[in-house]
Amino acid sequence: MQIIQNSLKEKSVTLKSIRDKNMRTLSITISDLEFNKFGIKTDKLSFSDFVDIVSKEITRQNLSKSIELAEKYGLSKLTMEDITKEVKAVRKNAKNNS
């Protein structure tokens, strides 16, 4: 998650994890902007829900970076035929080198 450092009002979110009936509480503080951006509706989340939110954001960031790199290196312009040819060439090369 990207950390935004500014003077926005912050919210505390409490994360709880259950393990062998022992419960631990972890408190984090995030800005109102991030709280709303991630669609958090309550100030208490299960750890699993928190991990899901973070995972979705990391996935979104990775997809954006992949698209950016594909455009930068011209890969976004490849047709399915071009991709098929590339895959066949790599497989043929791997087979010849084994």
C-alpha positions as CSV (number, residue, x, y, z in Angstrom):
1,M,0.0,0.0,0.0
2,Q,1.3,3.4,-0.8
3,I,1.7,5.7,2.2
4,I,0.3,9.1,1.7
5,Q,2.0,11.7,4.0
6,N,-0.1,14.7,4.4
7,S,-2.2,16.5,6.9
8,L,-5.5,14.6,6.1
9,K,-7.6,13.4,9.0
10,E,-6.7,9.9,9.9
11,K,-8.8,6.9,11.1
12,S,-7.7,4.0,13.3
13,V,-8.6,0.6,12.2
14,T,-8.5,-2.3,14.6
15,L,-7.5,-5.7,13.2
16,K,-8.3,-8.9,15.1
17,S,-6.9,-12.3,14.6
18,I,-8.2,-15.5,16.3
19,R,-5.7,-18.2,16.9
20,D,-6.4,-21.0,19.3
21,K,-9.1,-18.9,21.0
22,N,-6.4,-16.3,21.8
23,M,-7.1,-12.9,20.3
24,R,-4.6,-10.2,19.5
25,T,-5.5,-6.7,18.5
26,L,-3.4,-4.7,16.0
27,S,-4.2,-1.0,15.5
28,I,-3.2,0.8,12.3
29,T,-3.9,4.4,11.3
30,I,-4.8,5.4,7.8
31,S,-5.9,8.6,6.2
32,D,-9.6,9.3,5.5
33,L,-8.7,9.3,1.8
34,E,-7.3,5.7,2.0
35,F,-10.2,4.6,4.3
36,N,-12.7,5.7,1.6
37,K,-10.5,4.6,-1.3
38,F,-10.5,1.0,-0.1
39,G,-14.2,1.0,0.7
40,I,-13.7,0.3,4.4
41,K,-17.1,0.6,6.1
42,T,-16.1,0.0,9.8
43,D,-13.2,0.7,12.1
44,K,-13.0,-3.0,13.0
45,L,-11.9,-5.6,10.5
46,S,-10.9,-9.2,10.7
47,F,-7.3,-9.8,9.7
48,S,-8.5,-11.9,6.7
49,D,-10.6,-8.9,5.5
50,F,-7.6,-6.6,5.9
51,V,-5.4,-9.0,3.9
52,D,-8.0,-9.2,1.2
53,I,-8.1,-5.4,0.9
54,V,-4.3,-5.1,0.7
55,S,-4.1,-8.0,-1.7
56,K,-6.6,-6.4,-4.1
57,E,-4.7,-3.1,-4.0
58,I,-1.3,-4.8,-4.7
59,T,-2.9,-6.7,-7.6
60,R,-4.3,-3.5,-9.0
61,Q,-0.9,-1.8,-8.7
62,N,0.8,-4.7,-10.4
63,L,-1.7,-4.8,-13.2
64,S,-1.2,-1.1,-13.8
65,K,2.6,-1.5,-13.8
66,S,2.3,-4.5,-16.2
67,I,0.1,-2.4,-18.6
68,E,2.6,0.5,-18.4
69,L,5.5,-1.8,-19.2
70,A,3.6,-3.5,-22.0
71,E,2.9,-0.2,-23.6
72,K,6.5,1.0,-23.1
73,Y,8.0,-2.0,-24.8
74,G,5.4,-2.3,-27.5
75,L,4.0,-5.6,-26.2
76,S,0.5,-4.2,-26.0
77,K,0.4,-4.1,-29.8
78,L,1.0,-7.8,-30.3
79,T,-1.8,-9.8,-31.9
80,M,-2.8,-13.3,-30.8
81,E,-1.0,-14.6,-33.9
82,D,2.2,-12.8,-32.9
83,I,1.9,-14.2,-29.4
84,T,1.3,-17.7,-30.7
85,K,4.4,-17.4,-32.9
86,E,6.5,-16.2,-30.0
87,V,5.3,-19.1,-27.7
88,K,6.1,-21.7,-30.4
89,A,9.5,-20.2,-31.0
90,V,10.4,-20.3,-27.3
91,R,9.1,-23.9,-27.0
92,K,11.1,-25.0,-30.1
93,N,14.2,-23.3,-28.7
94,A,13.8,-25.0,-25.3
95,K,13.2,-28.4,-26.9
96,N,16.4,-28.0,-29.1
97,N,18.5,-27.0,-26.1
98,S,17.4,-29.8,-23.8
